[in-house]
Amino acid sequence: MAVITIRLPEETRQQLEQLAHTQNKTLSELARTALEALVRYPDNPYRSDEELSESMAPRSLSPFERQVLALQHRILAHVMPPEHADAPTEDCARTEGDPAYQRKQAQILEAG
């Protein structure tokens, strides 16, 4: 992955670090997401994370890999408990999501 250096006022850097922290991202992740949105959507780069995640498929996966991963998400949607309360552990429910989340992930990958 390429590395770039930019110059920012100290106040802007601090604001970006604070924003990255509130989104549980590194400063690099925050900047990369914003720059990728600018390149992919030059007419409207200021989309929400939800809009971006719904419209972006990972570039690093081949169509075959996307379909395999989508199938795995669909399988998870079928075998996961429908309610968080039914999950074996709270961590499992929080980490793995629910069947609707798994189906949404499959749809995003299939649209890729």
PENORHU-V423212 format. One record per residue. N is the residue number from 1. RES is the residue in three letters. SS is DSSP state (alpha for helix, beta for strand, coil for the rest). PSI is psi in radians with two decimals (999 if undefined). OMEGA is omega in whole degrees, -180 to 180 (* if undefined). Layout:
n=N res=RES ss=SS psi=PSI omega=OMEGA
n=N res=RES ss=SS psi=PSI omega=OMEGA
//
This chain:
n=1 res=MET ss=coil psi=2.38 omega=-180
n=2 res=ALA ss=coil psi=2.68 omega=179
n=3 res=VAL ss=coil psi=2.33 omega=175
n=4 res=ILE ss=coil psi=2.74 omega=178
n=5 res=THR ss=coil psi=2.33 omega=177
n=6 res=ILE ss=coil psi=2.70 omega=178
n=7 res=ARG ss=coil psi=2.26 omega=180
n=8 res=LEU ss=coil psi=2.67 omega=171
n=9 res=PRO ss=coil psi=2.56 omega=-178
n=10 res=GLU ss=alpha psi=-0.69 omega=-180
n=11 res=GLU ss=alpha psi=-0.72 omega=178
n=12 res=THR ss=alpha psi=-0.75 omega=178
n=13 res=ARG ss=alpha psi=-0.76 omega=179
n=14 res=GLN ss=alpha psi=-0.71 omega=179
n=15 res=GLN ss=alpha psi=-0.70 omega=178
n=16 res=LEU ss=alpha psi=-0.71 omega=178
n=17 res=GLU ss=alpha psi=-0.70 omega=178
n=18 res=GLN ss=alpha psi=-0.75 omega=178
n=19 res=LEU ss=alpha psi=-0.77 omega=178
n=20 res=ALA ss=alpha psi=-0.72 omega=179
n=21 res=HIS ss=alpha psi=-0.74 omega=-179
n=22 res=THR ss=alpha psi=-0.41 omega=179
n=23 res=GLN ss=coil psi=0.13 omega=-179
n=24 res=ASN ss=coil psi=0.74 omega=178
n=25 res=LYS ss=coil psi=2.80 omega=170
n=26 res=THR ss=coil psi=2.88 omega=177
n=27 res=LEU ss=alpha psi=-0.66 omega=178
n=28 res=SER ss=alpha psi=-0.75 omega=179
n=29 res=GLU ss=alpha psi=-0.74 omega=180
n=30 res=LEU ss=alpha psi=-0.83 omega=-180
n=31 res=ALA ss=alpha psi=-0.74 omega=-179
n=32 res=ARG ss=alpha psi=-0.76 omega=179
n=33 res=THR ss=alpha psi=-0.78 omega=-179
n=34 res=ALA ss=alpha psi=-0.74 omega=-179
n=35 res=LEU ss=alpha psi=-0.68 omega=177
n=36 res=GLU ss=alpha psi=-0.68 omega=178
n=37 res=ALA ss=alpha psi=-0.67 omega=179
n=38 res=LEU ss=alpha psi=-0.70 omega=-180
n=39 res=VAL ss=alpha psi=-0.75 omega=-177
n=40 res=ARG ss=alpha psi=-0.60 omega=-175
n=41 res=TYR ss=coil psi=1.21 omega=-176
n=42 res=PRO ss=coil psi=-0.45 omega=179
n=43 res=ASP ss=coil psi=-0.42 omega=-178
n=44 res=ASN ss=coil psi=1.22 omega=-178
n=45 res=PRO ss=coil psi=-0.18 omega=-173
n=46 res=TYR ss=coil psi=0.89 omega=178
n=47 res=ARG ss=coil psi=2.78 omega=177
n=48 res=SER ss=coil psi=2.86 omega=178
n=49 res=ASP ss=alpha psi=-0.66 omega=-179
n=50 res=GLU ss=alpha psi=-0.77 omega=179
n=51 res=GLU ss=alpha psi=-0.71 omega=180
n=52 res=LEU ss=alpha psi=-0.78 omega=-178
n=53 res=SER ss=alpha psi=-0.53 omega=179
n=54 res=GLU ss=alpha psi=-0.49 omega=-175
n=55 res=SER ss=alpha psi=-0.08 omega=-177
n=56 res=MET ss=coil psi=2.21 omega=170
n=57 res=ALA ss=coil psi=2.51 omega=-179
n=58 res=PRO ss=coil psi=2.36 omega=-180
n=59 res=ARG ss=coil psi=-0.38 omega=-172
n=60 res=SER ss=coil psi=-0.10 omega=-178
n=61 res=LEU ss=coil psi=2.42 omega=174
n=62 res=SER ss=coil psi=2.86 omega=177
n=63 res=PRO ss=alpha psi=-0.69 omega=178
n=64 res=PHE ss=alpha psi=-0.79 omega=180
n=65 res=GLU ss=alpha psi=-0.67 omega=178
n=66 res=ARG ss=alpha psi=-0.73 omega=-179
n=67 res=GLN ss=alpha psi=-0.68 omega=178
n=68 res=VAL ss=alpha psi=-0.79 omega=-180
n=69 res=LEU ss=alpha psi=-0.69 omega=177
n=70 res=ALA ss=alpha psi=-0.72 omega=178
n=71 res=LEU ss=alpha psi=-0.69 omega=178
n=72 res=GLN ss=alpha psi=-0.69 omega=177
n=73 res=HIS ss=alpha psi=-0.70 omega=178
n=74 res=ARG ss=alpha psi=-0.67 omega=176
n=75 res=ILE ss=alpha psi=-0.79 omega=177
n=76 res=LEU ss=alpha psi=-0.70 omega=180
n=77 res=ALA ss=alpha psi=-0.57 omega=-180
n=78 res=HIS ss=alpha psi=-0.53 omega=-174
n=79 res=VAL ss=alpha psi=-0.22 omega=-178
n=80 res=MET ss=coil psi=2.59 omega=175
n=81 res=PRO ss=coil psi=2.48 omega=-177
n=82 res=PRO ss=coil psi=-0.38 omega=-179
n=83 res=GLU ss=coil psi=2.53 omega=177
n=84 res=HIS ss=alpha psi=-0.57 omega=-178
n=85 res=ALA ss=alpha psi=-0.43 omega=-179
n=86 res=ASP ss=alpha psi=-0.09 omega=-179
n=87 res=ALA ss=coil psi=2.58 omega=-178
n=88 res=PRO ss=coil psi=-0.64 omega=178
n=89 res=THR ss=coil psi=2.75 omega=178
n=90 res=GLU ss=alpha psi=-0.64 omega=179
n=91 res=ASP ss=alpha psi=-0.69 omega=178
n=92 res=CYS ss=alpha psi=-0.82 omega=-179
n=93 res=ALA ss=alpha psi=-0.71 omega=-178
n=94 res=ARG ss=alpha psi=-0.68 omega=-175
n=95 res=THR ss=alpha psi=-0.76 omega=-172
n=96 res=GLU ss=alpha psi=-0.24 omega=-179
n=97 res=GLY ss=coil psi=-2.72 omega=180
n=98 res=ASP ss=coil psi=3.08 omega=-178
n=99 res=PRO ss=alpha psi=-0.68 omega=180
n=100 res=ALA ss=alpha psi=-0.70 omega=177
n=101 res=TYR ss=alpha psi=-0.78 omega=-179
n=102 res=GLN ss=alpha psi=-0.70 omega=178
n=103 res=ARG ss=alpha psi=-0.68 omega=179
n=104 res=LYS ss=alpha psi=-0.74 omega=178
n=105 res=GLN ss=alpha psi=-0.72 omega=179
n=106 res=ALA ss=alpha psi=-0.76 omega=-180
n=107 res=GLN ss=alpha psi=-0.70 omega=179
n=108 res=ILE ss=alpha psi=-0.80 omega=-180
n=109 res=LEU ss=alpha psi=-0.71 omega=-179
n=110 res=GLU ss=alpha psi=-0.52 omega=180
n=111 res=ALA ss=alpha psi=-0.29 omega=-174
n=112 res=GLY ss=coil psi=999 omega=*
//
